[in-house]
Amino acid sequence: MQLAQQQFLAEVLIRRGVLDAALLPGLIQSVQERGLALTELMVAQDVASENQIAQAIAEEWGVAFVPSIDVDAVPLSLAEQIPITYAKQHKLLVIGENETHVHCAVADPLDTTAIDDVRTIFGKPVEIAVAPGQTVLDAINRVWERKEDAGGTLQGDAALEEEQLVDILDSDDDAPIIAWVNSLFSQAVRERASDIHIEPEERDVVVRYRIDGELYIAKRASKQFMAAILARVKIMAQLNIAEKRLPQDGRITLKIAGKNVDIRVSTIPTSRSYERIVMRLLHKTSVLHGLEELGFASREYALMDELIRRPDGIILVTGPTGSGKTTTLYACLNRINEPSRNILTAEDPVEYEIGGIHQVHVKPGIGLTFANSLRAFLRQDPDVVMVGEIRDRETADIAIQASLTGHLVLSTIHTNDAAGAVTRLVDMGIEPFLVRSSLIGILAQRLVRLLCPACKVPYEPSSYELEQLGLDETRSEWRDRRQLSSRYQPHGVPYEPPGASLGSDPVFFRAKGCEECMDKGFIGRKGIYELLVIDDAVGGHILQNADAQTIKRAALHEGMDSLRDDGARKVIEGLTTVEEVLGATQQDYIEGG
């Protein structure tokens, strides 16, 4: 409460005979020095009781005074609409509702921000009654104790939480805002959206879904509902609904159409006076894939399987945000997850909990960084360590030391291609000989949309398309005379160039759109990959501190397929389009034979 409000309250209490005017200067000085509320100081110094203060305030404002609250009469469904932390902070409890009003017990009727938030959430005027602050806090605690006694989700048991989740499609809540937000989530799951964007515009609220990597407008609402929509989502994510000036992050767990969905919520303030919300949907049943499901060509699959079974070394996965790096790392860990291995991970956040693997959610704000987590892991007798991202010299140093002392380390790094990861480590200050000694493989990846099998349309590709995909005659002749390194022929798996199965009259496919794919022409996404194995030829260039292009050319000559090569293979197989591959990759210019 601001000082001006404190002084105004003091005048009210003096007028009502609760406070002696002679005591006011000393109390105000203590308010300024100690940062406490005037009423708290009065109670602490036995100037007045909480009941006397609350009754005087109620009489001044002409509202009811309630010396006690019948907790058993407070509906749980109403009280839990306000997060417990927010309710305690503002000493506010929703105690009832009728067709026209919401009834609240409050300790401070001057806290108009909190009262306005309640009105926004319920969409009705708020009728307040004043109660002593401690009475409100005790009532809040007892209401939430009732929820725990009834088997609510505050018990901290993850399994119990899942059992108690109510499918939002079965909800009979007729509050318009709640129903509208529930429909937002159910439609997003039905349409396979990975993200939901709630964006304030000049005249309305726009909701966009990201489906298979592309954003589509899904819903609109009148701008008058923006505050209510934001408040509802923030309540669900356990965020501070009164904080509108700073970014916030939260999490929602829902059951939608029988599926458990974790939703990461991020809010930021905008210049339009309202916050913007982006929510990432994590489907627990779809995050964890087997290595064989990711879309590797047979040779790359065998190579990857061989690398992750090595006893030591570093394997890096690289690519832009949203390219499926975490999914790949989970698939690798799941592949080697055996009782004989001690596997530890440091993630931000932990997107999926895997049985048998010990996972840590890093929290940089309290000093639990990737580097500190990795340092601690080395004292936990690990066999395999996964670090969410190598983003600084300290983390890179510890990862290299871990690999050189007999541990397998998996991590991600942000670069455009596999070879770029080498120069990125050197740019961080890692000596080239340490990079050569520790790195065993780098996987670059992108995601491309998959054609809807029900409506894709065949056509004969142009010579330009064949040239762009590296399937023209010149490229094929170069591939035929390339000598593959033994490193790129694992377990006797033969190498087959992307154009080997291309007939004289090749057939590609393009998107059309039908009911099956909601007229988008695509359903789902698949990875395209570039797997660079660190062999002697590539290692020699690393020791010479060569640039990324030189390292990439050496790897291509040794047998590596580029991202575009793998994309071309998927175009030939009828899985995706030329446009998807060209949009996700860049042309590789190879010199020499």
Salt bridges, closest charged atoms under 4 A:
GLU40 OE2 - LYS91 NZ 3.86
GLU59 OE1 - ARG16 NH1 3.64
GLU60 OE2 - ARG15 NH2 2.71
GLU60 OE1 - ARG16 NE 3.18
GLU80 OE1 - LYS147 NZ 2.82
GLU97 OE2 - LYS124 NZ 2.95
ASP111 OD2 - HIS90 ND1 2.62
ASP116 OD1 - ARG119 NH1 2.83
ASP117 OD1 - LYS244 NZ 3.54
GLU127 OE2 - HIS103 ND1 3.08
GLU162 OE2 - LYS284 NZ 3.35
ASP195 OD2 - ARG280 NE 2.58
GLU199 OE2 - HIS197 ND1 3.46
GLU199 OE2 - ARG208 NH2 2.90
GLU199 OE2 - ARG276 NH2 2.60
GLU201 OE1 - ARG272 NH2 3.79
ASP204 OD2 - ARG220 NH1 2.98
ASP212 OD1 - ARG192 NH1 3.08
GLU243 OE2 - ARG245 NE 3.55
ASP262 OD2 - ARG251 NH2 3.73
ASP262 OD2 - LYS284 NZ 3.90
GLU275 OE1 - LYS234 NZ 2.95
GLU292 OE1 - ARG335 NH1 3.98
GLU293 OE1 - HIS289 ND1 3.61
GLU300 OE2 - ARG299 NH2 3.02
ASP305 OD1 - ARG309 NE 3.28
ASP305 OD1 - ARG335 NE 2.91
GLU306 OE1 - HIS491 NE2 3.76
GLU338 OE2 - ARG309 NH1 3.98
GLU338 OE1 - ARG341 NH1 3.06
ASP348 OD1 - HIS361 NE2 3.71
GLU351 OE2 - ARG264 NH1 3.22
GLU389 OE1 - ARG391 NH2 2.95
GLU389 OE2 - HIS414 NE2 3.74
GLU394 OE2 - ARG375 NH2 2.70
ASP397 OD2 - ARG393 NE 2.80
ASP417 OD2 - LYS552 NZ 3.55
GLU530 OE1 - LYS552 NZ 3.39
ASP536 OD1 - ARG436 NH2 3.30
ASP561 OD2 - ARG299 NH2 3.72
ASP561 OD1 - ARG479 NH1 3.60
ASP561 OD2 - ARG569 NH2 3.01
ASP565 OD1 - ARG475 NH2 3.33
ASP565 OD2 - ARG479 NH2 2.59
ASP566 OD1 - ARG569 NH1 3.33
ASP566 OD2 - LYS570 NZ 3.07
GLU580 OE2 - ARG449 NH2 2.98
ASP588 OD1 - LYS552 NZ 2.71
